[in-house]
Amino acid sequence: MKTREFYFDLPENLIAQQPPKERGTSRLLILERGSGKTEHTTINKFPGLLEPGSIIVLNNSRVRKARLFGTSENGGSVEFLLLNKTEERTWRVLTSKAKKQRPGKTFTFPGNRSGEIIGIEGPMRIIKFDKEVDDDWLDFHGHIPLPPYIRREDTREDSDRYQTVFGKSTGSAAAPTAGLHFTDEILEKTRKRGVEVRFVTLHVGLGTFLPVRAEYLEDHEIHEETYEVPEVTAESINRAKKEGRKIVAVGTTAVRTLESSWKEGRIFPGRSSTNLFIYPGYSFKVVDQLLTNFHTPESSLLMLVSAFAGKEHIFNAYNEAIKREYRFFSYGDAMFIE
């Protein structure tokens, strides 16, 4: 299957540049994956769409202020996106003007830090700082890593709105965006509906947001991302699967975590990593329903939802969303595939 089969035209004005004025007010397109039938509502009605006894699984990773600006020896400004720490003072990063960023180049950063590029791994660079760069330092000197299709600088509001209300473990270089729709009230309504709320952690990195550049899907390799499934989550899901109750994933990262941790007919708890690439033809073992945002053309996320609901149903739903002027991507509206 060719990557270009997952391209679609999207009017630029439908790419959400700001979060909705109030969290929990986004529109929600409901897609019945068996028939392709669609309905329209709002995200605050979402709890009422869930079957009592279901389990809803959310990714509680928090976004790190992973975007830094460094100054090179010749005075040029270079943007860095910190992906993950490899050892003391050393990080995997993406950079602007990547081809120019070779080992041996040094940079100065705000807050009395400097760093040297010491290696290259595919699209990533390895940088070693002269002093430790931790989350406390990044909270002061870093920026929220808004995706490039949001064409503005991050603001103080993004520090709150580009995080989920249930985020707990810092480590993501992008938000698990389906979770951004939830408020404490929506979570409480979900529990009162008789739905168990459980969490996993997958720190969002290249595996989630790197574009698919291969001509054929089968040639695309996803970078590994770390995840953790708590024991209580694994036990709840395993019990529900035996009893025929539905598992509802919030976001593609929750899907990949659950499907990656399913082995020998059950979910295994613990920490691990995954490079699972889900595209049409994949057979889902765990997830029965999915709440997700609208994804970018030719992305692995669009391929995942196409595997879940069928490519034709997804593209028909996307066309309908465009006609009805839904907001797309990270700060946009949502889709519930049931």
KOLGU-979965 format. One record per residue (C-alpha): residue number from 0; residue in three letters; x, y, z. Coordinates in pm, 1 decimal. Layout:
<rs>
NUM;ALA;X;Y;Z
...
</rs>
This chain:
<rs>
0;MET;0.0;0.0;0.0
1;LYS;136.6;341.4;-97.4
2;THR;175.0;630.2;145.0
3;ARG;18.4;871.7;-104.0
4;GLU;-311.0;682.7;-72.5
5;PHE;-345.3;852.6;268.2
6;TYR;-321.9;1207.2;137.8
7;PHE;-615.5;1447.8;156.2
8;ASP;-660.0;1818.4;91.5
9;LEU;-737.7;2029.0;395.7
10;PRO;-822.0;2400.4;385.7
11;GLU;-563.9;2581.8;594.9
12;ASN;-832.0;2767.1;789.3
13;LEU;-945.6;2435.9;942.7
14;ILE;-608.2;2375.0;1112.0
15;ALA;-671.6;2480.9;1471.3
16;GLN;-418.8;2745.0;1575.0
17;GLN;-559.6;2791.5;1925.9
18;PRO;-728.5;2560.0;2174.6
19;PRO;-1103.7;2602.7;2215.2
20;LYS;-1189.9;2888.7;2449.3
21;GLU;-1299.1;2638.3;2712.6
22;ARG;-1164.9;2287.0;2754.9
23;GLY;-1427.8;2020.4;2698.2
24;THR;-1638.1;2210.5;2443.0
25;SER;-1501.8;2067.1;2116.8
26;ARG;-1721.8;1905.7;1854.9
27;LEU;-1733.9;1527.8;1830.8
28;LEU;-1793.7;1321.6;1517.3
29;ILE;-1920.8;970.2;1593.6
30;LEU;-1825.5;704.1;1339.4
31;GLU;-1978.0;357.6;1345.9
32;ARG;-1694.5;151.9;1210.1
33;GLY;-1907.7;-136.6;1090.2
34;SER;-2137.0;68.5;866.8
35;GLY;-1954.6;400.0;824.0
36;LYS;-2257.8;586.1;961.4
37;THR;-2178.8;921.7;1123.5
38;GLU;-2342.6;1142.4;1386.0
39;HIS;-2243.7;1475.5;1537.6
40;THR;-2238.6;1592.5;1896.1
41;THR;-1998.7;1758.4;2143.0
42;ILE;-1725.1;1613.2;2360.8
43;ASN;-1910.1;1685.6;2686.2
44;LYS;-2170.1;1428.1;2575.3
45;PHE;-1899.7;1163.4;2534.3
46;PRO;-1957.3;980.7;2867.7
47;GLY;-2314.7;901.3;2762.1
48;LEU;-2182.9;718.5;2453.7
49;LEU;-1994.0;463.7;2663.3
50;GLU;-2138.7;130.8;2772.2
51;PRO;-2148.8;82.7;3151.6
52;GLY;-1885.2;-171.5;3244.3
53;SER;-1645.4;-53.4;2975.8
54;ILE;-1289.1;45.5;3056.6
55;ILE;-1149.5;370.8;2921.0
56;VAL;-770.2;395.2;2896.2
57;LEU;-587.7;730.2;2881.8
58;ASN;-221.3;820.5;2836.5
59;ASN;-108.5;1022.9;3139.2
60;SER;225.2;1140.1;2997.6
61;ARG;296.7;1510.5;3046.2
62;VAL;463.5;1728.2;2784.5
63;ARG;813.8;1846.3;2863.6
64;LYS;910.6;2204.4;2771.8
65;ALA;1139.1;2038.4;2521.7
66;ARG;1189.5;2320.2;2269.6
67;LEU;1514.5;2515.0;2311.8
68;PHE;1689.6;2783.5;2111.1
69;GLY;2066.9;2773.0;2090.6
70;THR;2320.3;3010.6;1940.4
71;SER;2596.7;2865.0;1723.5
72;GLU;2961.0;2979.5;1716.2
73;ASN;2885.1;3213.0;1423.3
74;GLY;2583.9;3369.2;1598.8
75;GLY;2308.0;3183.0;1415.6
76;SER;1996.2;3066.8;1597.8
77;VAL;1919.0;2693.8;1592.5
78;GLU;1606.9;2529.7;1730.4
79;PHE;1636.1;2207.0;1931.0
80;LEU;1363.7;1960.4;2025.9
81;LEU;1476.0;1739.0;2313.0
82;LEU;1341.4;1387.0;2264.5
83;ASN;1491.0;1173.7;2540.0
84;LYS;1788.0;1161.6;2769.6
85;THR;2041.0;886.8;2693.3
86;GLU;2285.5;935.1;2980.2
87;GLU;2410.5;1209.5;3210.8
88;ARG;2387.0;1550.7;3036.2
89;THR;2327.8;1379.9;2699.4
90;TRP;2009.6;1395.2;2489.1
91;ARG;1871.5;1281.1;2156.1
92;VAL;1737.4;1589.0;1974.4
93;LEU;1592.0;1712.2;1648.8
94;THR;1734.0;2038.8;1517.6
95;SER;1650.9;2300.8;1260.7
96;LYS;1896.1;2324.6;966.2
97;ALA;1976.5;1961.8;1048.7
98;LYS;2227.4;1897.6;767.8
99;LYS;2452.5;2171.3;907.0
100;GLN;2452.8;2033.1;1259.5
101;ARG;2753.5;1802.7;1256.5
102;PRO;2953.1;1649.7;1543.7
103;GLY;3186.5;1903.1;1698.7
104;LYS;2953.5;2201.7;1661.2
105;THR;2889.2;2385.6;1986.7
106;PHE;2602.0;2605.1;2102.7
107;THR;2518.7;2833.7;2390.0
108;PHE;2176.6;2823.6;2553.7
109;PRO;1983.1;3043.5;2797.0
110;GLY;2044.9;2984.5;3165.4
111;ASN;2423.0;2953.4;3139.9
112;ARG;2433.4;2626.9;2946.0
113;SER;2635.6;2513.4;2646.8
114;GLY;2630.4;2195.6;2445.1
115;GLU;2822.5;2006.3;2177.9
116;ILE;2685.7;1773.3;1912.3
117;ILE;2867.4;1443.8;1959.3
118;GLY;2682.5;1208.7;1725.7
119;ILE;2414.4;1142.8;1465.0
120;GLU;2139.6;876.7;1474.9
121;GLY;1923.3;889.9;1162.5
122;PRO;1728.5;1219.0;1172.2
123;MET;1843.0;1283.9;1530.1
124;ARG;2150.4;1449.6;1673.5
125;ILE;2313.9;1361.4;2005.5
126;ILE;2406.2;1662.5;2215.0
127;LYS;2601.9;1670.9;2540.3
128;PHE;2549.1;1969.7;2767.6
129;ASP;2814.8;2109.4;2999.5
130;LYS;2567.8;2102.8;3290.3
131;GLU;2262.2;1897.4;3368.7
132;VAL;1942.1;1985.4;3181.5
133;ASP;1644.8;1868.2;3386.9
134;ASP;1272.1;1940.2;3385.6
135;ASP;1304.5;2219.5;3642.9
136;TRP;1556.5;2398.0;3420.0
137;LEU;1345.1;2335.8;3110.6
138;ASP;1032.5;2468.2;3282.9
139;PHE;1213.9;2800.8;3315.0
140;HIS;1413.7;2817.5;2989.9
141;GLY;1231.5;2583.4;2751.4
142;HIS;922.6;2627.7;2537.9
143;ILE;611.7;2415.1;2485.2
144;PRO;684.3;2213.9;2167.1
145;LEU;383.1;2312.0;1959.9
146;PRO;372.1;2122.7;1628.0
147;PRO;490.7;2310.6;1315.8
148;TYR;140.1;2344.5;1168.2
149;ILE;54.6;2575.2;1459.8
150;ARG;210.1;2883.4;1309.3
151;ARG;274.4;3094.8;1615.6
152;GLU;498.1;3103.7;1919.4
153;ASP;390.1;2927.3;2235.3
154;THR;225.4;3134.9;2507.5
155;ARG;163.7;3101.1;2877.8
156;GLU;-180.4;2957.8;2796.7
157;ASP;-19.1;2669.0;2607.4
158;SER;165.0;2562.1;2923.0
159;ASP;-177.4;2464.6;3057.8
160;ARG;-382.4;2382.0;2747.6
161;TYR;-119.5;2163.1;2576.7
162;GLN;-129.8;1935.6;2884.0
163;THR;-403.9;1695.5;2986.8
164;VAL;-575.3;1755.5;3322.1
165;PHE;-471.8;1403.4;3430.0
166;GLY;-108.0;1419.1;3314.2
167;LYS;129.6;1276.6;3571.7
168;SER;461.2;1159.9;3424.8
169;THR;672.6;1415.0;3234.4
170;GLY;852.3;1290.2;2925.3
171;SER;663.9;1364.8;2602.0
172;ALA;787.3;1587.5;2318.7
173;ALA;425.8;1631.3;2196.8
174;ALA;87.3;1605.5;2363.7
175;PRO;-129.4;1292.2;2357.9
176;THR;-389.3;1517.2;2201.4
177;ALA;-708.7;1311.9;2236.1
178;GLY;-671.2;1350.8;2611.2
179;LEU;-672.7;1731.4;2584.3
180;HIS;-1052.3;1725.3;2551.8
181;PHE;-1109.6;1587.7;2900.9
182;THR;-1204.4;1796.6;3201.0
183;ASP;-1234.5;1675.1;3557.8
184;GLU;-1611.7;1696.2;3510.9
185;ILE;-1607.0;1473.6;3201.1
186;LEU;-1392.3;1219.5;3384.1
187;GLU;-1632.5;1223.6;3679.4
188;LYS;-1933.3;1175.0;3447.9
189;THR;-1748.8;883.4;3289.3
190;ARG;-1700.4;715.7;3626.0
191;LYS;-2062.9;778.8;3723.5
192;ARG;-2164.4;609.6;3399.7
193;GLY;-2014.3;291.0;3543.3
194;VAL;-1700.7;305.2;3329.3
195;GLU;-1361.7;223.6;3480.4
196;VAL;-1099.4;492.1;3412.6
197;ARG;-746.9;352.0;3381.0
198;PHE;-413.7;496.0;3271.1
199;VAL;-103.9;398.4;3078.3
200;THR;205.2;606.5;3003.5
201;LEU;364.7;639.7;2662.1
202;HIS;610.8;924.0;2619.8
203;VAL;537.1;1071.8;2279.3
204;GLY;838.5;1099.1;2050.0
205;LEU;946.5;1031.5;1693.6
206;GLY;745.6;710.1;1672.1
207;THR;425.7;913.1;1695.0
208;PHE;495.3;1233.5;1505.1
209;LEU;770.9;1160.4;1249.9
210;PRO;619.0;1177.8;899.0
211;VAL;596.2;864.6;686.2
212;ARG;842.0;935.4;403.9
213;ALA;866.6;587.6;252.9
214;GLU;681.1;533.4;-74.2
215;TYR;530.0;210.8;59.1
216;LEU;391.7;172.1;412.3
217;GLU;573.0;-156.2;458.0
218;ASP;908.2;25.2;427.0
219;HIS;839.9;273.8;706.0
220;GLU;1006.7;205.5;1040.8
221;ILE;870.4;358.0;1357.8
222;HIS;1116.7;478.6;1620.9
223;GLU;1087.5;319.7;1962.5
224;GLU;895.9;496.5;2237.2
225;THR;890.7;391.6;2601.7
226;TYR;568.2;297.7;2776.5
227;GLU;441.9;166.7;3108.1
228;VAL;127.8;-29.7;3191.9
229;PRO;43.4;-24.6;3565.6
230;GLU;-59.4;-351.9;3722.6
231;VAL;-407.8;-219.9;3808.0
232;THR;-464.7;-128.3;3442.5
233;ALA;-351.6;-468.9;3318.6
234;GLU;-569.3;-650.9;3572.7
235;SER;-877.2;-443.2;3484.0
236;ILE;-836.0;-498.5;3110.8
237;ASN;-766.0;-870.5;3141.2
238;ARG;-1076.2;-913.6;3356.2
239;ALA;-1288.8;-708.9;3114.6
240;LYS;-1168.8;-903.9;2811.4
241;LYS;-1267.2;-1231.1;2978.5
242;GLU;-1609.7;-1088.0;3058.9
243;GLY;-1667.0;-944.3;2711.4
244;ARG;-1666.7;-580.0;2822.2
245;LYS;-1537.9;-309.6;2588.5
246;ILE;-1195.2;-144.7;2601.1
247;VAL;-1200.6;220.0;2493.1
248;ALA;-866.4;379.8;2405.4
249;VAL;-821.8;756.5;2423.9
250;GLY;-572.4;841.6;2153.5
251;THR;-345.6;648.3;1921.2
252;THR;-69.0;633.9;2184.0
253;ALA;-301.3;444.1;2418.7
254;VAL;-385.5;208.7;2130.5
255;ARG;-20.5;135.5;2055.3
256;THR;58.4;84.2;2423.0
257;LEU;-224.1;-162.3;2474.1
258;GLU;-165.7;-353.5;2152.4
259;SER;209.7;-369.9;2224.8
260;SER;160.2;-506.7;2576.5
261;TRP;-81.6;-784.1;2465.9
262;LYS;101.0;-1116.4;2465.4
263;GLU;-14.4;-1473.9;2508.9
264;GLY;-376.9;-1365.6;2531.5
265;ARG;-343.6;-1101.8;2801.6
266;ILE;-203.6;-759.4;2888.3
267;PHE;132.7;-769.0;3063.8
268;PRO;205.9;-489.2;3312.2
269;GLY;541.2;-314.8;3340.0
270;ARG;776.6;-92.7;3143.9
271;SER;887.3;-160.9;2790.0
272;SER;927.7;9.1;2452.1
273;THR;743.9;-21.6;2123.1
274;ASN;798.2;46.3;1755.4
275;LEU;461.4;-101.0;1658.1
276;PHE;337.8;43.9;1328.9
277;ILE;-34.9;-13.2;1282.8
278;TYR;-173.6;22.7;931.0
279;PRO;-455.8;-141.1;731.1
280;GLY;-441.1;-516.4;759.4
281;TYR;-353.3;-510.8;1130.3
282;SER;-573.9;-725.9;1356.8
283;PHE;-659.0;-550.6;1684.7
284;LYS;-634.5;-763.8;1997.7
285;VAL;-734.9;-525.0;2276.0
286;VAL;-908.6;-205.3;2166.4
287;ASP;-1280.4;-205.0;2082.9
288;GLN;-1351.9;169.2;2059.1
289;LEU;-1131.6;474.1;2002.9
290;LEU;-1152.7;845.0;2080.5
291;THR;-906.3;1034.4;1863.6
292;ASN;-838.2;1367.6;1695.7
293;PHE;-829.3;1433.7;1321.9
294;HIS;-481.6;1354.0;1192.1
295;THR;-242.2;1495.6;935.0
296;PRO;-231.6;1356.5;579.6
297;GLU;4.1;1061.7;518.4
298;SER;76.5;1024.4;891.4
299;SER;114.2;695.9;1078.4
300;LEU;-174.0;812.5;1301.0
301;LEU;-409.8;839.7;1003.3
302;MET;-298.6;492.7;897.7
303;LEU;-374.2;357.3;1245.4
304;VAL;-730.1;490.1;1251.3
305;SER;-776.7;364.0;894.4
306;ALA;-674.4;18.3;1015.9
307;PHE;-925.2;46.7;1300.3
308;ALA;-1230.9;171.9;1109.3
309;GLY;-1146.9;102.2;746.4
310;LYS;-978.4;350.7;514.4
311;GLU;-1294.3;421.9;314.6
312;HIS;-1499.9;496.9;627.8
313;ILE;-1227.5;720.8;768.7
314;PHE;-1185.9;921.9;448.8
315;ASN;-1561.9;960.9;411.0
316;ALA;-1581.7;1084.3;770.6
317;TYR;-1290.2;1324.1;714.7
318;ASN;-1459.3;1463.9;403.7
319;GLU;-1776.3;1518.5;604.1
320;ALA;-1578.4;1687.2;882.4
321;ILE;-1419.4;1921.0;628.3
322;LYS;-1759.3;2011.7;481.0
323;ARG;-1891.6;2084.0;830.5
324;GLU;-1576.9;2284.0;912.2
325;TYR;-1450.3;2077.4;1200.8
326;ARG;-1120.9;2193.4;1350.5
327;PHE;-827.6;1963.1;1271.7
328;PHE;-512.6;1834.7;1443.3
329;SER;-375.4;1888.8;1796.1
330;TYR;-602.8;2167.9;1917.9
331;GLY;-891.5;2055.6;1698.8
332;ASP;-1211.2;1854.7;1737.9
333;ALA;-1248.7;1483.9;1807.4
334;MET;-1381.1;1163.0;1655.3
335;PHE;-1525.1;865.8;1843.1
336;ILE;-1498.8;538.3;1650.6
337;GLU;-1740.8;285.9;1797.3
</rs>
